[in-house]
Amino acid sequence: MKRTSHRLALASGAVALALTLAACGGGDAGESSGGDESSASGSVAVDGSSTVYPMSVAAQELLSEENPDVQVTVGESGTGGGFEAFCAGDTDISDASRPIEEDEIAACEENGIEYTELQVATDALTMVVHPDLAVDCLTVDQIVDLWGPNATATNWNEIDPSFPDQEISFFGPGTDSGTYDYMAADVIGDESEATRKDYEASEDDNVLVQGVSGTEGATGYFGFTYYEQNADTLKALEIDNGEGCVAPSAETAQAGEYTPLARPLFIYVSNASYADNEAVKAYVDFYIENLADIAEIGQFIPLSDDLYSETQSNLEALGS
C-alpha cells in the first residue's frame, strides 16, 4: 500500500519546521524527556503499515537531529507484509493499522518472536459533502451503496428516498492510497477490496476538498484532521453503525464510538530487539516520549490521556 503523497509531503514539512523550532529553542517536538537516546548508536529496521509510515518517519527524522548515530530504515510494505517480515525476525518494529491477527501470532510464536503492542494514534476517515447538501447522516449500508464496487447510484434519492433529488459527484483518493485501502477493505468490506471506479481520483487532498466544496451534490472522504483544516468549506457527515448517528471528532474516535471509520494505529516492538539493541530502545523510547508531536506531524488524532498512559505502561513493562 502507498500512502498519499500529499500527507507525506505535509509530514516532511512539519518535521522540518519542528526541527527548526527545536534548534532555535522555540519548541520541544524533538526533545527527549530524559532517556539515553543521544548516546545510542546502531541500526533499526521498521516496516509495515503505510498509514503509520508518516509517524515512524517523523520519529526517525526528529531523533536523527538529536542523534544521527541511530540509523532507522522505515519501509511501507503494508500491515500484512510488515507482520510477515517481523514474525520472520527480519525487522525490529512492525507498523500496523490493525491488531495482529491469529495466523500472524502463530507465525511469531513459531519463530520465537515475542513482541509488545504499543498504540500510537487514532485515525478516523471522514465522509464529507458539499456544505449546502441536505444530507447529514449515513448508515454503513448507505456508504456501501455510495462507494461499494457494485454501486450504481448517481442521485442522492437513490440512496434514500428522503434525500434530495440531486446528482452525486464523487471525489476520492486513488488506489495507491492507504485511505482508499481502508475504505475498501474495512468499511465497505468487499472481498475485492475495491470501491466504485467512476469517481474523480487524486492523491492530493487539496484537489478532493476543492472538488467537493465546489460541486453541488458532491461527496468524498479523507482523514479527520484534514477535514478539520477545511471545515469552513465542507460538511462532515455523521455515521450510523446501528446505534445512532455519530459525528466524527477526536473524542468519538478515541472513545471507539465512531465506527467503523475510526481505528487504532500501532507499532509492534520485538522484545529481544528492544532489550539487546540500544538503537531500537532509543528509537522506541523517543517515539513514545514525543508521541503527541509525532501524531500531529503525521496528521492523526493523538491518544487520549488514558490511552497514552496505557501505552506508557506497556513500554515500561517492555523495558523491565
One Martini backbone bead per residue (centre of mass of N, CA, C, O) as a GRO file, in nm:
protein
  320
    1MET     BB    1   0.098   0.035   0.018
    2LYS     BB    2   0.016   0.376  -0.037
    3ARG     BB    3   0.069   0.683   0.049
    4THR     BB    4  -0.010   0.989   0.036
    5SER     BB    5   0.179   1.244  -0.084
    6HIS     BB    6   0.054   1.478   0.076
    7ARG     BB    7   0.096   1.379   0.363
    8LEU     BB    8   0.403   1.338   0.344
    9ALA     BB    9   0.470   1.630   0.277
   10LEU     BB   10   0.355   1.749   0.535
   11ALA     BB   11   0.527   1.588   0.731
   12SER     BB   12   0.804   1.689   0.633
   13GLY     BB   13   0.743   1.988   0.689
   14ALA     BB   14   0.687   1.955   0.995
   15VAL     BB   15   0.961   1.843   1.070
   16ALA     BB   16   1.126   2.086   0.979
   17LEU     BB   17   0.991   2.282   1.174
   18ALA     BB   18   1.056   2.132   1.438
   19LEU     BB   19   1.365   2.146   1.406
   20THR     BB   20   1.388   2.453   1.399
   21LEU     BB   21   1.258   2.511   1.672
   22ALA     BB   22   1.450   2.339   1.842
   23ALA     BB   23   1.715   2.488   1.758
   24CYS     BB   24   1.580   2.773   1.874
   25GLY     BB   25   1.393   2.704   2.134
   26GLY     BB   26   1.066   2.692   2.019
   27GLY     BB   27   1.059   2.372   2.085
   28ASP     BB   28   0.977   2.001   2.180
   29ALA     BB   29   0.941   1.776   1.959
   30GLY     BB   30   1.270   1.675   1.975
   31GLU     BB   31   1.261   1.619   2.282
   32SER     BB   32   1.365   1.461   2.545
   33SER     BB   33   1.267   1.314   2.878
   34GLY     BB   34   1.558   1.150   2.969
   35GLY     BB   35   1.697   0.970   2.794
   36ASP     BB   36   1.961   0.779   2.587
   37GLU     BB   37   1.952   0.865   2.279
   38SER     BB   38   2.230   1.039   2.240
   39SER     BB   39   2.425   0.759   2.294
   40ALA     BB   40   2.327   0.596   2.074
   41SER     BB   41   2.374   0.307   1.846
   42GLY     BB   42   2.264   0.204   1.526
   43SER     BB   43   2.010  -0.016   1.397
   44VAL     BB   44   1.673   0.011   1.239
   45ALA     BB   45   1.386  -0.195   1.157
   46VAL     BB   46   1.106  -0.081   0.960
   47ASP     BB   47   0.767  -0.204   0.899
   48GLY     BB   48   0.450  -0.161   0.707
   49SER     BB   49   0.229   0.058   0.746
   50SER     BB   50   0.133   0.333   0.550
   51THR     BB   51  -0.017   0.489   0.772
   52VAL     BB   52   0.228   0.495   0.990
   53TYR     BB   53   0.477   0.594   0.834
   54PRO     BB   54   0.484   0.908   0.898
   55MET     BB   55   0.547   0.867   1.200
   56SER     BB   56   0.812   0.699   1.178
   57VAL     BB   57   0.960   0.915   1.017
   58ALA     BB   58   0.936   1.144   1.219
   59ALA     BB   59   1.090   1.002   1.444
   60GLN     BB   60   1.352   0.967   1.282
   61GLU     BB   61   1.406   1.272   1.215
   62LEU     BB   62   1.407   1.380   1.505
   63LEU     BB   63   1.627   1.190   1.619
   64SER     BB   64   1.859   1.267   1.417
   65GLU     BB   65   1.906   1.547   1.543
   66GLU     BB   66   2.004   1.419   1.820
   67ASN     BB   67   2.093   1.122   1.669
   68PRO     BB   68   2.280   1.010   1.393
   69ASP     BB   69   2.364   0.707   1.505
   70VAL     BB   70   2.068   0.643   1.446
   71GLN     BB   71   1.960   0.398   1.211
   72VAL     BB   72   1.658   0.437   1.025
   73THR     BB   73   1.441   0.203   0.860
   74VAL     BB   74   1.148   0.276   0.655
   75GLY     BB   75   0.875   0.093   0.563
   76GLU     BB   76   0.571   0.011   0.321
   77SER     BB   77   0.422  -0.302   0.287
   78GLY     BB   78   0.222  -0.327   0.498
   79THR     BB   79   0.080  -0.489   0.748
   80GLY     BB   80   0.115  -0.780   0.646
   81GLY     BB   81   0.410  -0.753   0.545
   82GLY     BB   82   0.524  -0.665   0.817
   83PHE     BB   83   0.453  -0.924   0.979
   84GLU     BB   84   0.610  -1.121   0.808
   85ALA     BB   85   0.889  -0.998   0.873
   86PHE     BB   86   0.871  -0.989   1.183
   87CYS     BB   87   0.805  -1.306   1.229
   88ALA     BB   88   1.095  -1.369   1.082
   89GLY     BB   89   1.317  -1.150   1.203
   90ASP     BB   90   1.371  -0.885   0.996
   91THR     BB   91   1.251  -0.697   1.221
   92ASP     BB   92   1.188  -0.472   1.499
   93ILE     BB   93   0.937  -0.317   1.362
   94SER     BB   94   0.569  -0.293   1.336
   95ASP     BB   95   0.348  -0.146   1.142
   96ALA     BB   96  -0.010  -0.083   1.235
   97SER     BB   97  -0.375  -0.067   1.133
   98ARG     BB   98  -0.394  -0.332   1.311
   99PRO     BB   99  -0.428  -0.601   1.468
  100ILE     BB  100  -0.303  -0.885   1.525
  101GLU     BB  101  -0.329  -1.199   1.390
  102GLU     BB  102  -0.349  -1.532   1.434
  103ASP     BB  103  -0.144  -1.617   1.209
  104GLU     BB  104   0.074  -1.415   1.309
  105ILE     BB  105   0.107  -1.520   1.591
  106ALA     BB  106   0.194  -1.805   1.505
  107ALA     BB  107   0.449  -1.714   1.350
  108CYS     BB  108   0.593  -1.589   1.590
  109GLU     BB  109   0.594  -1.838   1.772
  110GLU     BB  110   0.751  -2.027   1.578
  111ASN     BB  111   1.006  -1.799   1.584
  112GLY     BB  112   1.032  -1.658   1.875
  113ILE     BB  113   0.849  -1.391   1.870
  114GLU     BB  114   0.845  -1.135   2.088
  115TYR     BB  115   0.596  -0.882   2.185
  116THR     BB  116   0.484  -0.531   2.173
  117GLU     BB  117   0.200  -0.333   2.204
  118LEU     BB  118   0.166   0.008   2.059
  119GLN     BB  119  -0.019   0.274   2.080
  120VAL     BB  120  -0.007   0.594   1.874
  121ALA     BB  121  -0.305   0.629   1.740
  122THR     BB  122  -0.577   0.789   1.556
  123ASP     BB  123  -0.806   0.710   1.298
  124ALA     BB  124  -1.038   0.911   1.075
  125LEU     BB  125  -1.273   0.889   0.861
  126THR     BB  126  -1.427   1.141   0.642
  127MET     BB  127  -1.739   1.228   0.542
  128VAL     BB  128  -1.811   1.444   0.268
  129VAL     BB  129  -1.989   1.747   0.168
  130HIS     BB  130  -2.160   1.971   0.046
  131PRO     BB  131  -2.277   2.230   0.245
  132ASP     BB  132  -2.584   2.232   0.093
  133LEU     BB  133  -2.648   1.951   0.160
  134ALA     BB  134  -2.943   1.752   0.267
  135VAL     BB  135  -2.715   1.578   0.440
  136ASP     BB  136  -2.610   1.418   0.768
  137CYS     BB  137  -2.651   1.091   0.743
  138LEU     BB  138  -2.498   0.761   0.747
  139THR     BB  139  -2.496   0.449   0.681
  140VAL     BB  140  -2.309   0.184   0.609
  141ASP     BB  141  -2.486   0.088   0.374
  142GLN     BB  142  -2.478   0.367   0.228
  143ILE     BB  143  -2.178   0.365   0.173
  144VAL     BB  144  -2.191   0.119  -0.009
  145ASP     BB  145  -2.394   0.248  -0.212
  146LEU     BB  146  -2.183   0.465  -0.292
  147TRP     BB  147  -1.870   0.293  -0.286
  148GLY     BB  148  -1.908   0.036  -0.393
  149PRO     BB  149  -1.821  -0.181  -0.655
  150ASN     BB  150  -2.158  -0.204  -0.720
  151ALA     BB  151  -2.222   0.081  -0.751
  152THR     BB  152  -2.491   0.305  -0.920
  153ALA     BB  153  -2.534   0.563  -0.793
  154THR     BB  154  -2.631   0.924  -0.903
  155ASN     BB  155  -2.845   0.980  -0.672
  156TRP     BB  156  -2.951   1.055  -0.361
  157ASN     BB  157  -3.247   0.916  -0.389
  158GLU     BB  158  -3.112   0.625  -0.420
  159ILE     BB  159  -3.022   0.599  -0.119
  160ASP     BB  160  -3.272   0.796  -0.029
  161PRO     BB  161  -3.589   0.924  -0.059
  162SER     BB  162  -3.522   1.171   0.148
  163PHE     BB  163  -3.332   1.262  -0.040
  164PRO     BB  164  -3.226   1.456  -0.270
  165ASP     BB  165  -3.260   1.571  -0.606
  166GLN     BB  166  -2.922   1.487  -0.660
  167GLU     BB  167  -2.642   1.483  -0.803
  168ILE     BB  168  -2.354   1.282  -0.793
  169SER     BB  169  -2.024   1.360  -0.684
  170PHE     BB  170  -1.700   1.205  -0.696
  171PHE     BB  171  -1.437   1.206  -0.436
  172GLY     BB  172  -1.107   1.043  -0.424
  173PRO     BB  173  -0.876   0.834  -0.364
  174GLY     BB  174  -0.647   0.650  -0.482
  175THR     BB  175  -0.526   0.318  -0.509
  176ASP     BB  176  -0.244   0.401  -0.352
  177SER     BB  177  -0.408   0.450  -0.098
  178GLY     BB  178  -0.465   0.384   0.234
  179THR     BB  179  -0.749   0.507   0.243
  180TYR     BB  180  -0.868   0.332   0.027
  181ASP     BB  181  -0.810   0.057   0.160
  182TYR     BB  182  -0.983   0.103   0.412
  183MET     BB  183  -1.253   0.149   0.277
  184ALA     BB  184  -1.262  -0.121   0.118
  185ALA     BB  185  -1.191  -0.333   0.355
  186ASP     BB  186  -1.331  -0.203   0.640
  187VAL     BB  187  -1.602  -0.069   0.544
  188ILE     BB  188  -1.710  -0.229   0.301
  189GLY     BB  189  -1.584  -0.540   0.285
  190ASP     BB  190  -1.495  -0.640   0.021
  191GLU     BB  191  -1.317  -0.890  -0.132
  192SER     BB  192  -1.187  -0.690  -0.351
  193GLU     BB  193  -1.090  -0.425  -0.224
  194ALA     BB  194  -1.304  -0.208  -0.349
  195THR     BB  195  -1.431   0.049  -0.541
  196ARG     BB  196  -1.558   0.253  -0.718
  197LYS     BB  197  -1.455   0.406  -1.041
  198ASP     BB  198  -1.662   0.663  -1.086
  199TYR     BB  199  -1.422   0.887  -1.004
  200GLU     BB  200  -1.241   1.148  -0.867
  201ALA     BB  201  -0.897   1.115  -0.859
  202SER     BB  202  -0.660   1.177  -0.577
  203GLU     BB  203  -0.354   1.239  -0.390
  204ASP     BB  204  -0.479   1.528  -0.339
  205ASP     BB  205  -0.668   1.674  -0.096
  206ASN     BB  206  -0.715   1.950  -0.226
  207VAL     BB  207  -0.874   1.843  -0.468
  208LEU     BB  208  -1.105   1.721  -0.304
  209VAL     BB  209  -1.200   1.975  -0.165
  210GLN     BB  210  -1.258   2.140  -0.422
  211GLY     BB  211  -1.463   1.943  -0.542
  212VAL     BB  212  -1.674   1.938  -0.312
  213SER     BB  213  -1.703   2.254  -0.255
  214GLY     BB  214  -1.761   2.310  -0.590
  215THR     BB  215  -1.997   2.072  -0.586
  216GLU     BB  216  -2.298   1.987  -0.623
  217GLY     BB  217  -2.349   1.681  -0.450
  218ALA     BB  218  -2.088   1.620  -0.324
  219THR     BB  219  -1.838   1.360  -0.244
  220GLY     BB  220  -1.608   1.240   0.022
  221TYR     BB  221  -1.274   1.127   0.153
  222PHE     BB  222  -1.084   1.158   0.468
  223GLY     BB  223  -0.914   1.276   0.708
  224PHE     BB  224  -0.995   1.451   0.988
  225THR     BB  225  -0.769   1.667   1.002
  226TYR     BB  226  -0.830   1.772   0.715
  227TYR     BB  227  -1.113   1.862   0.765
  228GLU     BB  228  -1.053   2.068   0.987
  229GLN     BB  229  -0.893   2.262   0.783
  230ASN     BB  230  -1.196   2.263   0.596
  231ALA     BB  231  -1.477   2.327   0.754
  232ASP     BB  232  -1.574   2.597   0.596
  233THR     BB  233  -1.627   2.407   0.303
  234LEU     BB  234  -1.761   2.167   0.471
  235LYS     BB  235  -1.942   1.858   0.534
  236ALA     BB  236  -1.986   1.640   0.794
  237LEU     BB  237  -2.074   1.318   0.839
  238GLU     BB  238  -2.264   1.114   0.995
  239ILE     BB  239  -2.255   0.785   1.163
  240ASP     BB  240  -2.444   0.471   1.130
  241ASN     BB  241  -2.393   0.145   1.301
  242GLY     BB  242  -2.687   0.103   1.478
  243GLU     BB  243  -2.652   0.350   1.727
  244GLY     BB  244  -2.646   0.600   1.571
  245CYS     BB  245  -2.546   0.914   1.518
  246VAL     BB  246  -2.196   1.003   1.450
  247ALA     BB  247  -1.958   1.229   1.491
  248PRO     BB  248  -1.667   1.344   1.397
  249SER     BB  249  -1.398   1.306   1.639
  250ALA     BB  250  -1.170   1.278   1.874
  251GLU     BB  251  -1.359   1.163   2.092
  252THR     BB  252  -1.513   0.938   1.926
  253ALA     BB  253  -1.258   0.792   1.832
  254GLN     BB  254  -1.127   0.734   2.114
  255ALA     BB  255  -1.406   0.586   2.222
  256GLY     BB  256  -1.529   0.400   1.978
  257GLU     BB  257  -1.796   0.544   1.827
  258TYR     BB  258  -1.655   0.578   1.531
  259THR     BB  259  -1.801   0.340   1.347
  260PRO     BB  260  -1.564   0.208   1.111
  261LEU     BB  261  -1.378   0.494   1.077
  262ALA     BB  262  -1.220   0.409   1.329
  263ARG     BB  263  -0.868   0.359   1.432
  264PRO     BB  264  -0.606   0.201   1.549
  265LEU     BB  265  -0.255   0.260   1.601
  266PHE     BB  266   0.060   0.076   1.556
  267ILE     BB  267   0.335  -0.071   1.732
  268TYR     BB  268   0.565  -0.346   1.700
  269VAL     BB  269   0.789  -0.488   1.942
  270SER     BB  270   1.076  -0.641   1.987
  271ASN     BB  271   1.195  -0.758   2.273
  272ALA     BB  272   1.487  -0.831   2.190
  273SER     BB  273   1.562  -0.566   2.049
  274TYR     BB  274   1.514  -0.381   2.294
  275ALA     BB  275   1.724  -0.530   2.483
  276ASP     BB  276   1.989  -0.554   2.262
  277ASN     BB  277   1.919  -0.268   2.111
  278GLU     BB  278   1.990   0.061   2.160
  279ALA     BB  279   1.850   0.181   1.910
  280VAL     BB  280   1.568   0.072   1.954
  281LYS     BB  281   1.524   0.194   2.231
  282ALA     BB  282   1.567   0.490   2.150
  283TYR     BB  283   1.341   0.506   1.939
  284VAL     BB  284   1.097   0.415   2.109
  285ASP     BB  285   1.125   0.616   2.339
  286PHE     BB  286   1.103   0.868   2.164
  287TYR     BB  287   0.833   0.813   2.033
  288ILE     BB  288   0.666   0.811   2.306
  289GLU     BB  289   0.762   1.081   2.433
  290ASN     BB  290   0.666   1.227   2.130
  291LEU     BB  291   0.372   1.146   2.034
  292ALA     BB  292   0.199   1.400   1.993
  293ASP     BB  293   0.383   1.532   1.779
  294ILE     BB  294   0.390   1.294   1.578
  295ALA     BB  295   0.085   1.279   1.525
  296GLU     BB  296   0.059   1.567   1.415
  297ILE     BB  297   0.256   1.536   1.179
  298GLY     BB  298   0.081   1.279   1.065
  299GLN     BB  299  -0.230   1.355   1.094
  300PHE     BB  300  -0.339   1.261   1.382
  301ILE     BB  301  -0.497   1.138   1.657
  302PRO     BB  302  -0.434   1.164   1.957
  303LEU     BB  303  -0.410   1.037   2.248
  304SER     BB  304  -0.545   0.985   2.517
  305ASP     BB  305  -0.458   0.983   2.837
  306ASP     BB  306  -0.531   0.685   2.886
  307LEU     BB  307  -0.389   0.564   2.634
  308TYR     BB  308  -0.108   0.677   2.696
  309SER     BB  309  -0.073   0.533   2.966
  310GLU     BB  310  -0.087   0.250   2.843
  311THR     BB  311   0.159   0.279   2.660
  312GLN     BB  312   0.361   0.342   2.882
  313SER     BB  313   0.319   0.079   3.041
  314ASN     BB  314   0.407  -0.111   2.811
  315LEU     BB  315   0.693   0.006   2.793
  316GLU     BB  316   0.783  -0.051   3.082
  317ALA     BB  317   0.746  -0.360   3.057
  318LEU     BB  318   0.952  -0.396   2.827
  319GLY     BB  319   1.200  -0.276   3.020
  320SER     BB  320   1.184  -0.498   3.272
   0.00000   0.00000   0.00000
